[in-house]
Amino acid sequence: MFNRFLSASADGFVAPSPAQLRIDILAGLTVALALVPEAVAFAFVAGVHPLVGLYAAFIVGLVTAILGGRPGMISGATGALAVVMVSLVAQHGIEYLFATVVLMGIIQIFVGIMRWGKFIRMVPHPVMLGFVNGLAIVIFLAQLSQFQVPGSATGGGHGVAGGEWMTGMPLYLMLFLTVVTMMIIHWGGKYIKFIPAPLLAIGVVSLAVIFLNLDVPRVGDLASIKGGLPQFHIPMVPLNFETLQIILPYAVILAAIGLIESLLTLNLVAEITETKGGASKESVAQGLANLITGFFGGMGGCAMIGQSMINVKSGGRTRWSGISAALFLLAFILFASSLIEQIPLAALVGVMFMVVIGTFAWRSIQIMMRIPRADAFVIVLVTVVTVATDLATAVVVGVIVAALVYAWNASTRMHATTPGYHEGDKEKIYKLEGPLFFGSIESFSLLFDPKEDPETVIIDFAGSRVVDHSGLQAIEALAAKYEANGTKLKLRHLSNDCKNLLKKAGQLVEPAEDDPEYAVATDYDLQTGRLDAGH
């Protein structure tokens, strides 16, 4: 099974056309340039050396590009993971971080092998819209720290870091170059096709800054990115239960955040490129990438939606774009650090601002007044929670709220009709409509009046469905009431599953050829006849 997940997908390494390969390589170069300041910044957030973030971006990006579930996705060190890591590093040191990343990878591999990634399908569309909007805002806020005096930033996370803001000419020049970058991307993308517009903008603005010797913040002002090849390193932590107690909670949280962000990004990229992605395959790839990263001095990572959007918008469609991005990043570290450190931050900020504009779901604002208010609330809620906390928390909150809204709406659909019944008749038929589950059992109980009903009552479930154990218990309780009142009760159109699980009411079911076939979501460890209405 493991080998099946790690095998290259059919579209993975089919040789692209020379034209597509050129586009993929140029897209990878653009992504690599944008990765440098992000990886350095997130390393600062986590409280580790910049190379720890850069090595993570290289290893995670390379492994997921080769083995991941969606060609075109970019992975690396991310802010959402960094804000969780900071307390671990501060309290226990970087070696515990490496051990945590290894355990995080093992957990993610297990999730992939168990094929639990498929549950990402349960994320409703309003949650996806809120996720995208919140992420766009987070990316925007993260770029604002580049308008602070280099070296003055403190704190951070996935929002604005505290620090001294630029003023006067340095600020105006930074804003001007950012706007110029955005204009080149906008107009260059329309008229220049042989090179990705973001790469063109970075090149033009960088050359202008270097030749005119403009005094603006550059990548080198963040930190030096020069280094060697990542070295194999076993985390120096005690191999005992106490260590596991320390790292396990962090590993579980990091694994969950990483998988949620990666799988949502996978769905978004698949939607944009109109292709399919493999959730379980991506989970295994992310886990293997983090497992390797932990043994090579990296801080771990997951999918990066900003860089993924840069890649897709630049034309990157095959695995070669992600592979080239990782290899370019390694080349920067080994050979071209002095050159990359001269790139003005304004050019990279302009690229990310265009990513924000392209990522934000503007249509969600247009449809806000036309969709159900509950869906509109979920969109706004997920957006706000994303900005206030982190993406994984926002998605979990959104899914829970959406599920509660659905349960409430479903509970209000339970009703019954009594066709042809007149006062004084000896038989009364209730035709149910709507699902019978934990949320609708009160409405279900109020439909009947055992004390006033005639001597024979028939409940027809043809238009209903028993969903869970609570529904079965409600039927048992109702049967007990009718039995105590001396009323003859008959149940029609229940599935065989319901008949087998019911105790008192099971013998009241009238079998028919058109009985439905469905299973009840209940505890099947309970043997038939154990559903007692008295418990």
ABEGO torsion letter per residue (X at the ends): XAAAAABBBAAAABBBBAAAAAAAAAAAAAAAAAAAAAAAAAAAAAGBBAAAAAAAAAAAAAAAAAABABBGBBBEBBAAAAAAAAAAAAAAEAAAAAAAAAAAAAAAAAAAAAGAAAAAAABBAAAAAAAAAAAAAAAAAAAAAAABBBGABBEEEABBBBEBBBBEAAAAAAAAAAAAAAAAAAAAAAABAABBAAAAAAAAAAAAAAAAGBBBBBAAAABBABBBBBBBBBBBBBBBAAAAAAAAAAAAAAAAAAAAAAAAAAAAAAAAAGBBBBAAAAAAAAAAAAAAAAAAGBAEBBBBAAAAAAAAAAGBABAAAAAAAAAAAAAAAAAAAAAAAABBAAAAAAAAAAAAAAABBAAAAAAAAABBAAAAAAAAAAAAAAAABBAAAAAAAAAAAAAAAAAAAAAAABBBBBBGBBBGBABBBBBBBEBBBAAAAAAAAAABBAAABBABBBBBAAABBBABAAAAAAAAAAAAAAAAAGBBBBBBGBBAAAAAABBAAAAABBBBAABBBBBBBBBAABBBGABBAAX
